[in-house]
Amino acid sequence: MKLRSLVLCFLCVLLASVVNAFALDREAFTFAKYDLNVRIEPEQQRLGVRGTITLRNDSPTPQKIAVLQISSSLSWSSIKAGGKPLQFVLQPYTSDIDHTGALSEAIVTLPETVPPKGTVDLEIAYEGVIVLDATRLTRIGAPEAQANSSDWDQISPKFTAARGLGYVAWYPIATEAADLSEGKNLFEVLGRWRTREIASTMHLQFAIPSGEDEPPEFLVNATTCPIAHEVQHLFAADCTYRLLGTLAPTFVIADYEIVERAGIAVHFLHGHDASANNYADAAEKVIPLITEWFGAARNKAETADLIDPNSAPYESGSLLLTPLTSADPKLAGLTAAHQLTHAAFFSPRPWINEGLAHFAQALYLEQQRGRQAALDYIGLHSSAFAAADQQREKQPAAPPSEDEVNRSLVNTTDEELYRSKAMCVWWMLRGMLGDQALKKAFASYHPEDDKEPSYMPRLIQAQTQRDLEWFFDDWVYRDRGLPDFKVASAFTRKTLPDGYMLTITVENMGSAGAEVPLTVKFDGGEITKRLVVRGKSNGVIRVEVPKPPEEIVVNDGSVPESDTTNNTFKIEAADASK
């Protein structure tokens, strides 16, 4: 009987702990400020961190418990407040937010309850190793070699590179579990974190033992990071991140050599000088185009070589990590256009920041190979999010009105939307406004003033007399889906002396409106006009041609559509001769 009571008591305690674990609000606090000393020891593959973090309660209720998470390969040493140790419970927490597939989670009892918008400073210490580990990928079936080429983060004597949130939790975070096996769950968790941390700051003081030899090169994607210096056999750097939600703090250490050009520095491993020079030359040729559109670079773009030639490239801000030897020389200019745009233009809003970098790639292709090459590139991107959009309609996850807001460009955490769809939006705006108006809008943009979603649309609207509110409502503030254009009817009337007037009605069966190009083809030529057709509406246009019209094509690929199979309308010879 006594044994049964003990067992029952144990089960009650266990059940209570499980309930408490599930009741934790892991995302209640925003990490408003980091001030950390980071010691990296490549020979031991070790990372040690000491410092202070400031947590802000952004939940609607007072909080007495805070959750701190780091990679499962790291261990908590101490957590204090006001110099006094705090009680905390350690537990492993399965999450694909880290390359190991798990986190070392500290559930901390705070000295006082923190009210909504209140803050608390915590003094923290932790340490451990960061080794090559792709557990999160191999456990869902990825081949080991492929997984290691994707999750290549590590600290090692020959090469060190550690990306931040989404790859390695080498600085404290707190998120709900992310699961790579559940569709876009990881990106949703990352998106929520970035949204919360958008205005947070991070100050890092790095220290790396330099030994007797010349210290290796140290690269970081910080907002500011003065040239590192050597102090008492330590290679030191003082780095600051502002608007932390826009960057995943990343550091790289390797015995690099360097090729420098105007606007870019390429750091390469021994023997890779030819590849480095090829990339630097390609980037140098792109700089005039990027400067013309987005102004002079705010900082120098940095490209760093990766030790594994099969490694997947990674870009954060104007820092690009890529294996130079396996990079396709034909694509170097395209890659550089994206990277150099980030060096010249910054926005805290992903649809602007990433959308414009992809838009710049389309501009580059147009400059190098012609308009059709740019449209083909846009088509590749638009087909991806169009397919996702059709799948979403079959399985709606939220009420239509709510889904429109959540998936809008100003709110979305979906990379297919804030990269690919945003690029299409910028391309459409270019067609509607012209190059000069759009360039002026970019020149008047100041990221520190972008405090509300309408800021950039207002700058664009100021460059034209046209009302564009309907466009921004359909494409930016809400996700209305995609348009679906077809020529509903076409009537030809012969004019004097030998011309033809064509009256064309274009139907848009989709919910999003757009200004779409419409081309009338005839023997020996064609004429293109532009027509605004709102969602679920018709638009009418008259086009005069010198010969009998033969074919009408609505949309040249510059406007993403849900269905492009109905864009061509044949005109019978008898109808054209009337």
Steps between C-alpha positions, in 0.01 A plus 500: 500500500783733591678416173180567306468842666859587412446398139179701485675802647781470247254479212317809625824696518599379154159589358519846655843560348374390157199733526727788603732429207210513258368819663828687445471806282837470331442802280377736772829687522681694229879499526524878474874531554808278505838604641725194476868409517563211262820294514559265208768230522529323163758246620253371762194566278377692803280802559471680833261789565454737794286813513161660555169474319195723543161332473178694438162349576302544179219272610170642635549338842759534780779241482695335783669235282739560211634244254855517363615264225840425345627220278496157658879483448536789747442494878371764740749595775313771687203737480483797737305820560659788689801279572288238678461146362152410378326167523469328163409155373689353206340275243565392140247644257457345156499770232635530147579866559854367573711271279525239776122467502480593868553784744635525853209675669516685831167571668585795724308623804534878495562699821180700442195476279554704184191697387408544132765718329717471811864390472749291693880474463659157531870423534576178318787260433517190283754303299551192287599385154362562154583207275369395163154361577208444263278292730189703423534411131614138522215407734247602233679288240754732337819320382786579737727659237219723377399590856858597592522719191189686614575523875874573466528715815793408724793624706818317397875564467485526120172681448240664721160630398188527712176649380240619746136421565366232268839329484687523832358647821842624614334800670197469732153487345152381598260352246240230480623178341573506126454183295650457153266208430195728528508699179592862563485478879868593543457813289189598694688473830792697354259761368341555840843538659617751242183702538543518879872577480484754217603794723730304733874567519805283559848602614765230471861509611681214331830354621695234309839359610756607237797289609841571353398508135318774317136482607244369250253734339180569692178596321162592647177635352449767768358847440832644620820315587824700504811323376595226743824539692739284703528544877718270715488208255126549453347606171218735606204662324223726628180458297150646515173387342206734467153384393597146595193347339643574154825304549604166647834581672768302320878469543769340284866424579742363240845548347369710215672692226314794351413657165363853521308701244301819526201412715586137574760286677530129421666286770626170360677187621845406375497388136163655422637829365372450143143446619527798733621729223221383269236587758660833585517594130136404446390702803696804388310503171165497682576792732401779251152348455444465875628851568271643232194342661579497872782749557854454625575210734447564872774249573730271308358165394695203639517156342663213690605160369367177657729203555258236367445549123154347536386739773175686446560877468369730772442873497431734791504871435790580268700193613488204262645162599546273198742235370679701232642201312159348427324827418379523139690791337199567277289571809759714681351827378151391603620410850699822528197710402309361797790546742591851383138614531511409868823697536338808341141488627359381831148471633379328819204370297576166326272568203700813425845377600487158332251592230726775367808275506314253276365787289862609445579154366222539241640842406844345456367225273312757293817706461714200405266283293190702424148540635390144426779359720373715788141388440608136494671549836191667643290215363707242689436683825134577439419139409630388841275722709210457255511123562513558875207739471288240320585240764402741777158557340434125513588484869424838660669534840307807613188702407555669160510855639747403774714305254516802268652709780736232634641424155527862392847618407513730803429211739613177338783279628486286184822536300325417172285807555740760638768402250332380180159665512655824621737497204199474268334793679807718444513398134133589455551836671788569264270435204233730643722789611811478284863476607562858607199525732591177675866604538389826661283308746796281596722807544251656741472185716652512849476175702493683833180677388325179391275462803176395329413280199378793290836683510650360177167503310465871589847572362406323178161671478675838531677436168180472294163666456330162474300339779686180596315423823309216334829341388660514844182368659492198266872420501664644813252559784300186418550179308213491253649206314593542134324642197383283211474689172335402175371690198123479530429661162663692217320705231682633193387804299671617183604865501608737226720484309641153579497463878309280740351584840485211742275519808616244756333390822727330750349303787679448832358193671739533796456717809816712462511784252798602289612716211571239237679531161284413202657433158319502166691314228458549124694411189847648539462655845326546831376775731501480881277703732439483876160450660389507863258218579382480860422172671177327388449773238535579132717758329448643152762650271513615138808431294563635150713285270615555140414148378236239578555374857579130531557431868464659842723405792411625846795502742860452388598326825561818698186448712473175698180306418325193632441375142697605192350247259218736397708810418492469120201596284498420127319734263338339200588652166133573422462691828820696444393622153174660615 
